[in-house]
Amino acid sequence: MNKDLIIDVKESGVEIALLEDKKLVELHKDNPGQDYVAGNIYLGQVKKMMVGLNSAFVDVGAGKDGFLHYLDLGHNFLKMQDFVSKCISGNADGYLNQKKQQPELVKNGIITDVLKQGQLVLVQITKEPISTKGPRLSGDISFAGRYVVLVPFGKKITVSQKIKSIEERKRLRRLLASIQPENTGLIIRTAAEGKSVAELDADIKDLYSKWETIVNKLKHATPPMKLVSEANTSIVMLREMLNEEFNNIYVNNEHVYNDLHDYLSKIYPEKESILHHYKLQTPIFEQFNVDAQIKGSFGKVVTIRSGIYLVIEQTEAMAVIDVNSGPRTKASQDQEENALMVNTEAALEIARQLRLRDMGGIIVIDFIDMASKANCKKLYDTMREELSRDKARHTILPLSKFCLMQITRQRIRPVVEMEVSELCPTCGGSGKVKSSINVINDMRHDVKFLSQEQNEKRLTIVTHPFVAAYLTKGIFKKPYHKWEKDYNIKLKITSANDLSITQYIFLNSNGDKIEL
């Protein structure tokens, strides 16, 4: 599969489109004014304890307090908090090298045993603010790199389960054990497979420098304060997704191009050649057909090429998708075969829509009814296969007897919404226009005024094709002929497609527009 990343840098922010075989599958927006993004680390202050929820609300400066559950504190929370308090008081020298530190946090504890109102706490955003909710927070601080995730105060070296080779898992453990910083845990990512110790060491040093930045800032920090920012969206996408399938990365901004080039040269030097600085006059999204795909993929109703269409209703808690067959039927096939064809094509588009809009929470899909259990199993397998490329955590349940499929999908960012409709220039969004009889009457009054008050003898009326047809069609009686007779004037009727049905223009005998 060919993958292209198209990066459109504008004053309002950065939009990033991921194309798979030229088809838009993901769209990301990076707003430069948005501070509270997943991965950022803050020194916050506990504002409220919620004993019933076993959680706390923490002020990180986001307007709405962040939500921190006991289960999100992490095993090393007590060590981290002890270190943070010592950093703030100026007594942290040598703490990282101490062998005896705070014990690990028990799994079934109570939030009030470890936190109290007003306490300063080091937290990381795991889910950005959505709608009226503040950010979701974690006390389990980690730094994600291309090959490794570094966990302060951790001990273990964990290898990604996607690395299947036993020999490779042993090799990576052995290499990282030799370069593991003191008082840190390491998680070996899938991308580390086959990498050299030099590449792994460079990644770890880069991550450890972020931890050192926090340590230095904590000495003079006052809450709420951001201590470390996640990299910009384009670099994060490269870090998480870049692989051999990527063919091209296009960016229309020199500064971002240079940043990406520097990053690629460090983490994936053999892929430097796929990065291109786009310099054409045509907008980059238009050049790569992204704009057209956006307009056809967002909105309440999404039409699939074969005539099948989806109706997507999104609420804060869940989304409902209704599959409609439209005109897609074949006389040679029975109802069950047609239903399977429609449902299969719909499933492919639904999997794309979930990634494209970054929909999360509970998603219920109402497929066309099928009686065959084998066909239901085929549809379920198709959806699983299509969503296997989705990086977000998700769970798919088999179809119910009513042919409903339930999916839960991780939601980190707000759902991507694109405005694909425009305000009607005729009605101004009211849904009502001037009645047709009033349009004709207004036009007649203007003809009378121009002929009798302005002494115009010849006029051209430019109007909407429907109105022009009404005035000129007819074998024996044309409405504008009566105007010519009543007002002693010569009229010519022409049409223009760009005029609304209530608009018309008068031109004098010289072809100049007459302002009324």
ABEGO torsion letter per residue (X at the ends): XBBBBBBBBBAAEBBBBBBBGGBBABBBBBBAABABBBGBBBBBBBABBBAAAGBBBBBAGAGBBBBBBAAAAEAAAAAAAAAAAAAAAGAABGAAABABBBBBBBAABBAAAABBBGBBBBBBBABBBBEABBBBBBABBBBBBAABBBBBGBABBBBBAABABAAAAAAAAAAAAAABBBGBBBBBBAAABGBBAAAAAAAAAAAAAAAAAAAAAAAABBOBBBABBBBBAAAAAAAAABBAABABBBBABAAAAAAAAAAAAAABAAAAAABBBBABABBAAAAAGAAAAAAAABEABBBBAAGBBBBBBBBAABBBBBBBAEABBBAABBAAAAAAAAAAAAAAAAAAAAAAAGBBEBBBBBBBBBABAAAAAAAAAAAAAAAAABABBBBBBBBBAAGBBBBBBBBABBBBBBBABBBBAAAGGAGBBBBAAAAAAAAAAAAAAAAAAAGBABBBBBBBAAAAAAAABEAABBAAAAAAAAAGBBBBBBBBAABBAABBBBBBAAGBBBBX
